[in-house]
Amino acid sequence: KYFIKSMAMAPLSLDGEIIGSLNQADFSPERFSPGIDTSLLEQLAVKVSLCLSNVTAHEKLRYMAFHDPLTGLLNRRVMETVLQREFNRARRYKSPLSVVFIDLNDFKAVNDTYGHDCGDDMLQFLGSNLVKMSRDSDVVARFAGDEFVLILPETTAENAEHLMGRVCTYLKDTPLKVGPKKITCTISYGVACTRDPLLRDPAALLKAADERLYEAKARLKAIPKKRRKNERPP
């Protein structure tokens, strides 16, 4: 009563693991009967598996060329390309474009105290929350080390400040859990906007945000450390 009367199945593998099968079916119940020579089918399955492996490797290389391997965010090279595009668009349509340069506070102390695995967790934690709290049109990138960049199209400096205020509040209220401990992820940031007539190209915009970040870091250093501890009681 079935449409298919006989079938041959050969496993398809990727990186040493079976991921599926190559199936061939026929109307005839004798076409794929037990005991027939399956060597050609096996060779075909091997070739298909190799093709899948090559495609997967190519996609991984392509992904790594555009993304930071730890956080999955866009990398610095791609960020600079996107910033150039958005800067040109902002100039063309006379719309505001803001850039936020972000840096984790006391990141070295986190690595020294809890280990580099915890430091990696914090980088991923910050990156994922920046994406979650941004719009689809915004761009979040890992610049280098513990530095991140937000590109905010059609956003004034004031609105960018409001966004970062929400981010800081969220991070303060939502610590990173590391075993029995909770570590508060605190950041410093600087904002620059194309509404500033002195910022005439993407490099100047990014540099201005970076300079304002370091001004914020300098102000933070003036605060006694006992008032800005990273660790919360469990």
C-alpha positions in Angstrom: 0.0 0.0 0.0 3.0 2.3 0.2 4.2 4.5 -2.7 7.8 3.5 -2.0 8.6 -0.2 -2.3 12.3 -0.3 -1.4 14.9 2.1 -0.1 18.7 2.4 0.4 20.1 4.6 3.2 23.7 5.7 3.6 24.9 7.8 6.6 26.2 11.3 6.1 28.8 12.5 8.6 30.3 15.9 9.5 33.4 16.2 11.8 33.1 12.5 12.6 29.5 12.6 13.7 26.5 11.2 11.8 24.2 14.2 10.9 21.7 12.5 8.6 21.4 10.0 5.7 21.3 9.9 2.0 18.1 8.1 1.0 17.3 6.6 -2.4 13.9 5.1 -3.0 12.2 3.1 -5.8 8.8 2.0 -6.9 10.2 -1.6 -7.3 10.6 -3.8 -4.2 13.6 -5.5 -5.9 15.5 -2.3 -6.7 17.2 -2.0 -3.3 17.0 -5.6 -2.0 19.2 -6.9 0.8 22.6 -8.2 -0.3 23.2 -5.9 -3.2 26.5 -4.2 -3.7 26.4 -0.8 -1.9 29.9 0.4 -2.6 28.8 3.1 -5.1 26.2 4.4 -2.7 28.8 4.5 0.0 31.2 6.5 -2.2 28.4 8.9 -3.1 27.7 9.4 0.6 31.4 10.1 1.3 31.5 12.8 -1.4 28.3 14.4 -0.1 29.8 14.4 3.4 33.0 16.0 2.1 30.9 18.7 0.3 29.0 19.5 3.5 32.3 19.7 5.5 33.8 22.1 2.9 30.6 24.3 3.0 30.6 24.4 6.8 34.3 25.3 6.9 33.8 28.1 4.4 30.9 29.5 6.4 32.9 29.3 9.6 35.8 31.2 8.0 33.3 33.8 6.6 31.7 34.2 10.1 35.1 34.6 11.8 36.1 37.2 9.2 33.2 39.4 10.3 32.7 38.6 13.9 34.5 38.5 17.2 34.9 34.8 18.1 34.2 35.3 21.9 31.2 37.5 21.9 29.8 36.9 18.4 29.6 40.7 17.9 30.9 42.4 14.8 34.7 42.9 14.9 36.6 46.2 14.7 37.2 46.0 11.0 33.6 45.5 10.1 32.6 48.2 12.6 34.7 50.7 10.9 33.1 49.9 7.5 29.6 50.2 9.0 30.5 53.5 10.7 31.6 54.9 7.4 28.4 53.8 5.8 26.2 55.2 8.5 28.2 58.5 8.6 27.6 59.0 4.9 24.0 58.2 5.3 23.6 60.7 8.2 25.3 63.4 6.1 23.1 62.7 3.1 19.8 62.8 5.0 20.9 65.3 7.6 20.0 63.0 10.4 21.9 62.6 13.7 24.3 59.7 14.2 25.8 58.9 17.7 28.7 56.7 18.6 29.2 55.3 22.1 32.6 54.1 23.2 32.3 51.7 26.1 34.9 50.2 28.5 34.5 47.8 31.4 35.6 49.1 34.8 38.2 47.2 36.8 38.3 44.4 34.2 41.9 43.5 35.1 40.8 43.0 38.7 38.0 40.7 37.7 40.5 38.6 35.7 43.1 38.6 38.5 40.5 37.7 41.2 38.2 35.3 39.5 40.2 34.1 36.5 40.1 34.7 32.7 37.2 32.4 32.2 35.1 34.7 34.4 36.5 37.7 32.4 35.3 36.0 29.2 31.9 35.5 30.8 31.7 39.1 31.7 32.6 40.2 28.1 29.9 37.9 26.7 27.5 39.1 29.4 28.0 42.8 28.5 27.9 42.2 24.8 24.7 40.2 24.9 23.0 42.8 27.1 24.1 45.7 24.8 22.5 43.8 21.9 19.3 43.1 23.9 18.9 46.8 24.9 19.6 48.2 21.4 17.3 48.6 18.4 17.6 46.4 15.4 19.0 49.3 13.5 21.8 49.9 16.0 25.2 48.2 15.7 27.1 46.7 18.6 30.7 45.8 18.0 33.7 44.6 20.1 36.4 47.1 19.5 39.3 45.5 21.3 39.9 43.8 24.7 37.2 45.1 27.1 36.2 47.9 24.8 32.9 48.0 22.8 31.4 50.4 20.4 27.7 51.3 19.7 26.7 52.9 16.5 23.3 54.5 16.8 21.7 55.8 13.6 19.2 58.6 13.8 20.1 59.2 17.5 21.1 62.4 19.2 23.7 62.6 21.9 20.9 63.1 24.5 19.1 60.0 23.4 22.3 58.0 23.4 22.9 59.2 27.0 19.4 58.0 27.9 20.1 54.6 26.4 23.4 54.3 28.3 21.6 55.3 31.5 19.2 52.4 31.1 22.1 50.1 30.3 24.1 51.1 33.4 21.0 50.7 35.6 20.3 47.3 34.2 23.9 46.1 34.7 23.8 47.5 38.3 20.6 45.6 39.1 21.5 42.4 37.2 24.9 41.1 38.4 26.8 38.3 36.7 26.6 35.1 38.6 29.8 33.2 39.1 29.2 30.2 41.3 28.0 31.5 44.7 29.2 35.0 44.0 27.6 37.9 42.1 29.8 40.3 40.2 28.4 43.7 39.2 29.4 44.6 35.7 30.1 48.4 35.6 31.1 50.4 32.6 32.4 53.8 31.6 31.4 55.4 28.3 31.8 58.4 26.0 29.2 59.7 23.5 29.9 61.7 20.3 27.3 62.8 17.7 27.5 64.2 14.2 25.5 67.2 15.3 28.9 68.5 16.6 30.2 70.5 13.6 33.8 69.8 14.5 33.4 66.0 13.8 33.6 65.9 10.0 34.5 62.3 9.4 33.9 58.9 11.0 37.4 58.8 12.5 36.9 62.1 14.3 33.5 60.9 15.6 35.0 57.7 17.0 38.0 59.6 18.4 35.7 62.1 20.2 33.7 59.3 21.8 37.0 57.6 22.9 38.3 60.8 24.4 35.1 61.3 26.3 35.3 57.7 27.6 38.7 58.4 29.0 37.4 61.6 30.6 34.8 59.4 32.3 37.5 56.9 33.4 39.5 59.7 34.9 36.5 60.9 36.9 35.9 57.4 38.1 39.5 57.1 39.4 38.9 60.0 41.6 36.1 58.0 43.4 37.4 55.9 46.4 37.5 52.2 45.5 35.5 51.2 48.5 32.5 53.0 46.9 32.7 51.1 43.6 33.5 47.5 44.5 32.6 45.0 41.8 31.6 42.1 44.1 28.2 41.8 45.8 27.4 39.5 48.6 25.9 36.1 47.4 
